Amino acid sequence: MKSKLAVLFALGLIVASHVANAQSRDQIAIVGSSTVYPFTTAVAEQFGRGGKFKTPKVESTGTGGGIKMFCAGIGPQHPDVVNASRAMKKSEVETCAKNGVTEILEVKIGFDGIVIAESKAGALSALTKKQVYVALAKTIPNASGQMIANPNKTWKDVDASLPAIKIEVLGPPPTSGTRDSFLELFMEEGCALENKKACHAIREDGAYAEAGENDNLIAQKLATNKNALGIFGYSFLEENTDKLKGLKIDGIVPSFETISASKYTAARPLFIYVKKQHIGAIPGIKEFVNEYVSDKAIGEEGYLSDRGLVSLDKSDLAQTRNDVKVMKNFKP
C-alpha cells in the first residue's frame, strides 16, 4: 500500500511540475526568417504598447532553423510562431506532426523581392538571371555542353559587356529562406539544365561568401566595398537607399511598384506560421495575429509598408483575414 501511495505521490509531483511549467511563460516566443524579422518586430512592439500583453520576444534564426525549432514539439519550451520567407514544406509539416504539432495556421503577410544590391559607387548596375547563374554556379556547361568547375573570376569573364571586376557576392546561408528563394528565382531561371535542382549548387571557391542571417551586416559591408554585391530582401534595400542601390534584373529595377505589379520577377510571398495548440495556453497569441493582419499593420497604408513590406492585394488580404478568422489548418 505504501509503495502504491509513493508512486501516486511521485506521479502527482510530475503532473504538478508539468502544470507549473505550462504556466511558466506569459510572453509569445517567435523565431525564424531574418527578412520577416523587422516586420514581426514592429508588430510585436505595437502589440506590446497596448499594455494588455507583454511584448513578444522575436529572434532571427533563419527560416529553416526557425521551422525546425517550431516543429520540435508542444509546450512552453518551444516557440509559438515562426517567421518564414518561403512557404513551409510538406516534409517540415510532417516533422511537425511527428512531434505533436498537428494544428498550424499559415498567415500570408505580404510580398518581398530578392534583390542583388551594390554600393551607390558600384559599377555593375544591371544583370540578367543567366549572368547571375554563370557567375555563381559551382559547375557550368562549356562550349561542348560538358559540366566543368566554374572558371569565371571576373564579371567580364561571365559576359564581355560587363566590367572586369572580381566576382564577390555576399549572400545568405542554406538555413535561410532567402537562400531557398534565390536558388529558385535566380539560379533555376538562369540555368539551361533540364534538371533544375542541379542548378542549385553554389560555388565554394570564395566568389560567393555566406554572410549569415544578419542582412543588415551585408548592407554595411557593401557600403564599404564598392565592388561587392549582396543578396537580401527588398525591405533591407529600402532601409539603406542612402548607401545602396538595387541592380536591374532582366531590365527591371526592384521597387515597391514593380514588385506589387509582378513586373519584378524575383519576388516572393512572406508568412508567419502559428502553433494553434498554444493558443489559450500562451496569452495573447490570437490577439497578436489579429494585430498583424489589421489595416494599420499590413494594409496598403499600414506601418509595415513604411518598412518595405509590399502589401497583399485586396483578394489575398481578404483570404488571409478569413483564414485567421476561422483558424484554418494549414495543409501544404
C-alpha positions as CSV (number, residue, x, y, z in Angstrom):
1,M,0.0,0.0,0.0
2,K,2.8,2.3,0.9
3,S,4.6,1.7,-2.4
4,K,1.3,2.5,-4.3
5,L,1.0,5.7,-2.4
6,A,4.6,6.6,-3.1
7,V,4.0,6.0,-6.8
8,L,0.9,8.1,-6.8
9,F,2.6,10.8,-4.9
10,A,5.5,10.8,-7.4
11,L,3.1,10.9,-10.3
12,G,1.3,13.9,-8.6
13,L,4.6,15.7,-8.4
14,I,5.3,15.1,-12.1
15,V,1.9,16.4,-13.1
16,A,2.2,19.4,-10.8
17,S,5.6,20.1,-12.3
18,H,4.2,19.9,-15.9
19,V,1.3,22.2,-15.0
20,A,3.7,24.7,-13.4
21,N,5.9,24.5,-16.4
22,A,3.0,25.1,-18.8
23,Q,2.2,28.3,-16.9
24,S,5.8,29.4,-16.8
25,R,5.7,31.6,-19.9
26,D,3.4,34.6,-20.4
27,Q,5.2,36.1,-23.4
28,I,4.8,35.0,-27.0
29,A,8.0,33.4,-28.4
30,I,8.8,34.0,-32.1
31,V,11.7,32.7,-34.2
32,G,12.6,32.4,-37.9
33,S,13.3,34.5,-41.0
34,S,15.7,37.4,-40.9
35,T,13.7,39.0,-43.7
36,V,10.4,38.8,-41.8
37,Y,12.1,39.7,-38.5
38,P,11.8,43.5,-38.8
39,F,8.1,43.3,-39.8
40,T,7.2,41.0,-36.9
41,T,9.3,43.1,-34.5
42,A,7.4,46.2,-35.5
43,V,4.1,44.3,-34.9
44,A,5.4,43.0,-31.6
45,E,6.3,46.5,-30.4
46,Q,3.0,47.9,-31.4
47,F,1.2,45.0,-29.7
48,G,3.2,45.5,-26.5
49,R,2.3,49.1,-26.4
50,G,-1.4,48.1,-25.9
51,G,-0.4,47.2,-22.3
52,K,-2.7,44.1,-22.0
53,F,0.0,41.6,-23.0
54,K,3.8,41.5,-22.8
55,T,5.8,42.4,-26.0
56,P,6.5,39.2,-27.8
57,K,10.1,38.0,-27.9
58,V,11.3,37.8,-31.6
59,E,14.6,36.1,-32.6
60,S,16.2,36.0,-36.0
61,T,17.3,32.4,-36.6
62,G,16.7,31.9,-40.4
63,T,13.6,30.3,-41.9
64,G,14.9,26.8,-41.9
65,G,16.3,27.0,-38.4
66,G,13.2,28.6,-37.1
67,I,10.8,26.0,-38.6
68,K,13.0,23.3,-37.1
69,M,12.6,24.9,-33.6
70,F,8.8,25.4,-34.2
71,C,8.3,21.8,-35.2
72,A,10.2,20.3,-32.3
73,G,7.2,20.0,-30.1
74,I,4.4,21.4,-28.0
75,G,4.9,23.3,-24.7
76,P,6.4,26.5,-23.4
77,Q,10.0,25.4,-24.2
78,H,9.0,25.6,-27.9
79,P,8.2,28.8,-29.9
80,D,4.6,29.8,-30.7
81,V,5.2,31.5,-34.0
82,V,7.7,31.2,-36.8
83,N,8.5,33.8,-39.4
84,A,9.1,32.4,-42.9
85,S,10.4,33.9,-46.1
86,R,9.1,30.9,-48.0
87,A,6.1,28.5,-47.6
88,M,6.6,25.7,-45.2
89,K,7.5,22.4,-47.0
90,K,5.5,19.2,-46.8
91,S,8.4,17.5,-45.2
92,E,8.5,20.1,-42.5
93,V,4.8,19.8,-41.8
94,E,5.3,16.0,-41.5
95,T,8.1,16.6,-39.0
96,C,5.9,18.9,-37.0
97,A,3.1,16.2,-36.9
98,K,5.6,13.5,-35.7
99,N,6.4,15.8,-32.8
100,G,2.8,16.6,-31.9
101,V,2.5,19.9,-33.7
102,T,-0.6,19.0,-35.7
103,E,-2.5,22.3,-35.9
104,I,-0.8,25.1,-37.8
105,L,-2.2,28.4,-39.1
106,E,-0.5,29.9,-42.1
107,V,-0.7,33.7,-42.4
108,K,0.5,35.3,-45.6
109,I,1.5,38.8,-44.6
110,G,2.7,40.4,-47.9
111,F,5.5,40.2,-50.5
112,D,9.2,40.9,-50.8
113,G,11.7,40.8,-53.6
114,I,15.0,39.1,-53.7
115,V,17.4,41.8,-54.7
116,I,21.1,41.9,-55.7
117,A,22.5,45.2,-54.4
118,E,25.7,47.1,-54.5
119,S,27.2,50.3,-53.1
120,K,26.0,53.5,-54.8
121,A,29.5,53.8,-56.1
122,G,29.3,50.3,-57.7
123,A,29.8,49.8,-61.4
124,L,27.5,46.9,-62.4
125,S,24.0,48.4,-62.3
126,A,22.3,45.6,-64.1
127,L,22.5,41.8,-64.5
128,T,20.4,39.1,-66.1
129,K,19.4,35.9,-64.3
130,K,21.6,33.9,-66.7
131,Q,24.6,36.1,-65.9
132,V,24.0,35.5,-62.2
133,Y,23.9,31.7,-62.7
134,V,27.0,31.7,-64.8
135,A,28.8,33.8,-62.2
136,L,27.8,31.8,-59.1
137,A,27.1,28.2,-60.1
138,K,29.6,25.6,-58.9
139,T,29.7,24.0,-62.3
140,I,28.6,25.3,-65.7
141,P,28.4,23.9,-69.2
142,N,31.4,24.6,-71.5
143,A,31.0,25.1,-75.3
144,S,30.7,21.4,-75.8
145,G,27.9,21.1,-73.2
146,Q,30.1,19.3,-70.6
147,M,29.8,20.4,-67.0
148,I,33.1,21.9,-65.7
149,A,34.1,23.7,-62.5
150,N,33.2,27.4,-62.8
151,P,36.3,29.1,-64.2
152,N,35.0,32.7,-64.1
153,K,36.9,35.1,-61.9
154,T,35.6,38.4,-63.0
155,W,32.2,39.7,-64.3
156,K,33.9,40.3,-67.7
157,D,34.6,36.5,-67.8
158,V,30.9,36.0,-67.4
159,D,29.9,38.4,-70.1
160,A,32.2,40.6,-72.2
161,S,29.8,43.5,-71.8
162,L,30.4,43.6,-68.0
163,P,33.3,45.3,-66.2
164,A,36.5,43.4,-65.3
165,I,35.6,43.4,-61.6
166,K,36.3,40.4,-59.4
167,I,33.2,38.3,-58.6
168,E,32.5,38.9,-54.9
169,V,29.0,38.2,-53.7
170,L,27.8,38.1,-50.1
171,G,24.7,36.0,-49.6
172,P,22.5,34.0,-47.2
173,P,23.4,30.6,-45.8
174,P,21.5,27.3,-46.5
175,T,19.3,27.8,-43.4
176,S,17.8,30.9,-44.9
177,G,14.5,31.2,-46.7
178,T,16.2,33.9,-48.8
179,R,18.7,31.4,-50.0
180,D,15.9,29.0,-51.0
181,S,14.2,31.8,-52.9
182,F,17.4,32.9,-54.6
183,L,18.0,29.3,-55.8
184,E,14.5,29.1,-57.2
185,L,14.1,32.6,-58.6
186,F,17.7,33.3,-59.9
187,M,19.7,30.1,-60.2
188,E,16.9,27.9,-61.6
189,E,15.6,30.5,-64.0
190,G,19.1,31.4,-65.2
191,C,20.1,27.8,-65.7
192,A,19.6,26.0,-69.0
193,L,19.7,22.5,-67.5
194,E,16.5,20.4,-67.6
195,N,17.1,19.1,-64.1
196,K,16.6,22.4,-62.3
197,K,17.7,21.0,-58.9
198,A,21.1,20.5,-60.5
199,C,21.3,24.3,-60.8
200,H,21.3,24.8,-57.0
201,A,25.0,24.1,-56.3
202,I,26.7,27.4,-55.4
203,R,30.5,27.7,-56.0
204,E,32.7,27.3,-52.9
205,D,35.9,29.0,-54.0
206,G,35.3,32.3,-52.3
207,A,33.4,34.1,-55.1
208,Y,30.2,33.6,-53.0
209,A,30.6,34.1,-49.3
210,E,27.9,33.1,-46.8
211,A,27.3,36.2,-44.7
212,G,25.0,34.7,-42.0
213,E,21.4,35.6,-41.2
214,N,22.1,39.3,-40.5
215,D,21.0,41.2,-43.7
216,N,21.9,44.5,-42.1
217,L,25.5,43.2,-41.8
218,I,25.6,42.5,-45.5
219,A,24.3,46.0,-46.2
220,Q,27.0,47.5,-44.0
221,K,29.8,45.6,-45.8
222,L,28.5,46.7,-49.2
223,A,28.6,50.3,-48.2
224,T,32.4,50.0,-47.6
225,N,33.2,47.8,-50.7
226,K,32.1,49.2,-54.0
227,N,33.0,46.0,-55.9
228,A,31.0,43.6,-53.8
229,L,27.4,42.5,-54.3
230,G,24.9,41.4,-51.7
231,I,21.8,39.2,-51.8
232,F,18.9,40.0,-49.5
233,G,15.2,41.0,-49.3
234,Y,13.9,44.2,-50.8
235,S,12.9,45.6,-47.4
236,F,16.6,45.9,-46.4
237,L,17.4,47.8,-49.6
238,E,14.5,50.1,-48.8
239,E,16.1,50.9,-45.5
240,N,19.5,51.6,-47.0
241,T,18.8,53.6,-50.2
242,D,21.2,56.3,-48.9
243,K,24.1,53.9,-49.2
244,L,23.0,51.1,-51.7
245,K,21.2,50.6,-55.0
246,G,19.5,47.6,-56.3
247,L,20.7,46.1,-59.6
248,K,18.2,45.9,-62.5
249,I,17.4,42.2,-63.1
250,D,16.5,41.4,-66.6
251,G,15.9,45.1,-67.2
252,I,13.6,45.7,-64.2
253,V,14.6,47.8,-61.1
254,P,13.4,46.3,-57.8
255,S,10.9,48.7,-56.2
256,F,7.6,48.7,-54.3
257,E,5.7,49.4,-57.5
258,T,7.5,46.7,-59.7
259,I,7.1,44.0,-57.0
260,S,3.4,44.8,-56.3
261,A,2.7,44.8,-60.1
262,S,4.6,41.5,-60.6
263,K,6.9,43.2,-63.1
264,Y,10.0,42.4,-61.0
265,T,10.1,38.6,-61.4
266,A,12.3,37.8,-58.3
267,A,9.5,38.4,-55.8
268,R,8.1,36.0,-53.2
269,P,5.4,35.9,-50.5
270,L,6.2,36.1,-46.8
271,F,4.5,34.3,-44.0
272,I,4.1,33.7,-40.3
273,Y,3.1,30.2,-39.0
274,V,1.2,30.0,-35.7
275,K,1.1,26.9,-33.4
276,K,-2.7,26.7,-32.8
277,Q,-2.2,24.3,-29.9
278,H,-0.5,27.1,-28.0
279,I,-3.5,29.5,-28.3
280,G,-5.0,29.9,-24.9
281,A,-2.0,28.3,-23.2
282,I,0.3,31.2,-24.0
283,P,-1.6,34.5,-23.5
284,G,-2.1,36.9,-26.4
285,I,-1.4,34.8,-29.5
286,K,-4.8,35.3,-31.1
287,E,-4.7,39.0,-30.4
288,F,-1.2,39.3,-31.8
289,V,-2.2,37.7,-35.0
290,N,-5.2,40.0,-35.3
291,E,-2.9,43.0,-34.9
292,Y,-0.7,41.6,-37.6
293,V,-3.5,41.3,-40.2
294,S,-5.1,44.6,-39.3
295,D,-5.3,47.5,-41.7
296,K,-3.0,49.6,-39.6
297,A,-0.3,46.9,-39.9
298,I,-0.5,45.2,-43.3
299,G,-3.0,47.5,-45.1
300,E,-1.8,49.5,-48.1
301,E,-1.1,52.5,-45.9
302,G,-0.1,50.4,-42.8
303,Y,3.0,50.9,-40.7
304,L,4.7,47.8,-42.3
305,S,4.6,49.3,-45.7
306,D,6.9,52.1,-44.3
307,R,9.4,49.3,-43.5
308,G,9.4,47.9,-47.1
309,L,6.7,45.2,-46.9
310,V,4.8,45.1,-50.2
311,S,1.1,44.8,-49.5
312,L,-1.2,42.0,-50.4
313,D,-3.9,42.8,-53.0
314,K,-7.5,43.1,-51.8
315,S,-8.3,39.5,-52.7
316,D,-5.2,38.0,-50.9
317,L,-5.7,40.2,-47.9
318,A,-9.4,39.1,-47.6
319,Q,-8.3,35.4,-47.9
320,T,-5.6,35.9,-45.2
321,R,-8.1,37.5,-42.8
322,N,-10.6,34.8,-43.4
323,D,-8.0,32.1,-42.7
324,V,-7.2,33.8,-39.4
325,K,-10.9,34.2,-38.5
326,V,-11.7,30.5,-39.0
327,M,-8.3,29.4,-37.8
328,K,-7.8,27.4,-41.0
329,N,-5.5,24.4,-40.5
330,F,-2.5,24.6,-42.9
331,K,-2.0,21.9,-45.5
332,P,0.9,22.2,-47.9
